Amino acid sequence: MRKTVSAARMRRLLLVTASAALLSASAASAQETLNALVWCDHTDPGLIEPFEKANDVKVNLKEYEGTGAAISIIEQSRPGDWDVLVIDAVDVPRAIDMDILGEMPADQLPLADLFPEVRMDETTTKDGKVYAVTEKFGYNTISFDKTKVDPADMEDLSVAWSEKYKGRIALYDYYLPMVGLTGVGIGKKTADLTEADLPEIKEKLFEMKKVSRQVSDVVASQTALATGEVDIVIGGGEWLTAGLVAEKPNLDWTVPKQGALRWAQSIGVFKDSEKRDLALKFVQYIVSPEGQARLATSSCYWAMPANAKAGEHLSDAQKAVLRWDRQPEYLKNTQLYPVADADLDAAMQDVWTEMLQQ
Amino acid sequence: MTATPLERAERRKAWAFALPGLLWTGLFFLVPFAYMAMLSFWTRQGREVVATWTLDNYVAFFEKAHLFKGLVVSLEITAAVTVISVLLAYPLAWIIAERVPKRWQRFALIMAILPFWTSYVVRSYSWLLVLSKGGVVNQALLWTGLLSEPLELSANRTGTIIGFVHFFVMLLTLTIYANLIQLSPNYRRAAADLGANAFQTFWHVVLPLTLPGIMVGAFLTFVLCIGDYITPQILGGNNELVLPQVIMLQLGRRADFPMAAALSLVLMVVVTLAYVACARWLKMERT
């Protein structure tokens, strides 16, 4: 007899406690509240407080990493518990299929002001209805210490497996962009990746492992680069180094000639939200030029705002760090994350784990 | 032969005292363990967990080199940590028990276990700062001219072993010290009377008598070390994965709870084997 069990159910006991605590805390307050499931950049008070003050509302933020974790949290919650969702742009269709996002009025969103390449109608809309809007984007590419490496070398992705910087490289420990980036490095398009491409990518990943010092998460990679443990982070980008520029002007990033991966995050309103007007107002604030400038330079990580008009609210120094002027070139030369079905995803993870064990 | 009313009353009382413990163990160990064992025979297909009986996860563990290597790496690191920790802890415990004046022994022990009072995670990150290329050790060695290039002490197995050894030396010192102070000085006097020198007394008398303390400490070190995830994650630089890290990958990235359960059971079998070996040895020592 076969019986399917939702994987997320396994985590229910653990997560329901955290959610209940968060939600009961919000219920105890008389002030109107909004519950948002977000990435860490939304937790910057400099971003949230102006909205809270302007609307006399308390925004409860629950931070998560990875769409799987978000879906798990949502599955543990009751309909109406959450109002706003920030999600990886490539995973919006998954959220739409799960019927958790509500339609947003296109005429009340500044869609025409978004950089066309990151508007991503193919993922954020369905049957002509808008379910999410891109709010921020950036690149998984190369971050480096320009005082210790030759910046010209960083313009070629093959630096990731060259002997020249052996022992001075950190690999970002997230299989999806790294498999995609390695594919880009050997001339494969992320959108066309299949399991048949993985042996070639694996071989290259093994070469990268041989010349790297460590494979580390965001914090460890950033620390290693900032403290001089490594001089290059493959898979890094403006999100890794831009926020540190005031203290560490020696850190830089670039998109090499082969290209890189582009990530984008989107924001939407939950279909079952009981405060959909307020949630929409929050989304409108986040994608407004002012909100976008704050989001782009939020304390957790910096990255490009999706709204091109945000440039009016960023200083020249901030725009320089974000490489505002080079965006047309970067946008043209970068590809989205691979969109993998369950089997391809599992195969990619196997390849990544094999590489870690080398 | 039937039990007397007094014996029956005693038996009921014994059960009454044992019941909370049995309930606790049943509810919080046996039931979750049975569930985990059952889960290990299920599989994850696509994004769903399928409740069916199969050995697929165990077969995958032995067939997929990157999974099996997790166990090999765990055993290698654990063996190295256990041996090094014993070699360092024994002299430390001996010095505290034999050379430190009685009134200072408690203070010396507190000093020895002081690092226990720091959070385990904080301690591991602190080691990262100490062992890194720009850390205290390398800076000191470079400054004194003993080295021209920094040593690679972190983001590798060396870092993991140093982090572990620092922790487990404290633990082993306690168990060995407890054993050493129980030894009657008459053993050493008798050995001296029979013409044994200091080394012979230690080798033939003191060491054998303190082996139970060493074995208990070594077993605790083995169990805690082989199941640890934090130290290799922070100090190992992800350059090789121990089995607990492989288990975490199944949970955190794949939501493959059946595979994680199977790997956890493998780990549990290894620990059980270590326990059986240790228990048999201690039993043999007593007979």
Interface residues (C-beta under 8 A of the other chain):
Chain A: M1 R2 K3 T4 V5 S6 A7 A8 M10 G66 G68 S72 G167 D173 Y175 K209 R213 Q214 V215 S216 A220 T227 G228 E229 D341 A342 D343 A346 Q349 D350 T353 E354 L356 Q357
Chain B: W42 R44 G46 R47 E48 V49 V50 A51 T52 K64 A65 H66 L67 K69 G70 V73 S132 K133 G134 E152 S154 A155 I234 G237 N238 N239 E240 L241 V246 L249 R253 R254 A255 D256 F257
